[in-house]
Amino acid sequence: SLPYVLKPDEYVLGKTIESFNTPLDLMSIYAIKSSALRIGLDIICGLNDPGYKGNAIFGVKNVSENKIKLYKGMELIKTAFVELKGESIPIQIKYMGGRVL
């Protein structure tokens, strides 16, 4: 597929190819990969709550003075899973399933 050309100072939403089905005893935290930083991207990252199902959604901003080509499957973020202690309550949010409203 063709790349998306991100212009300087432009911001778009991205989502992971992987879909999460996070159990109630785990949460996932995602962070920018250094390779994305080196090409001039700033990634707005977050976490997936216990019980989240769907793709991770994140913001992508071009902070460089150059256009940057974004390709499907580009590795921009990394994920760490954290084990939780105690009881978790499943979340019910409008963004479940990786929806962007």
C-alpha angles and dihedrals in degrees: 000000000000119000123248110237109222111205123216111285091008119138127204137166120248133189135201122255087222118081119217127220097181115196119225093254095057139056127186128223120197129200139180118274116234091237089064091051092050093057092050105266128136113201121202103215136184142156143277114237124227108282095023115148122192143040123325111250120209139168122248121198128180105225094172130090091241135076113256124207114224117201130194107260095026110153104235103145140033129211133219123190120219123201114227127212122213131021122326127202114221112246123237109196136154090240094060110132094032094284118167112210 
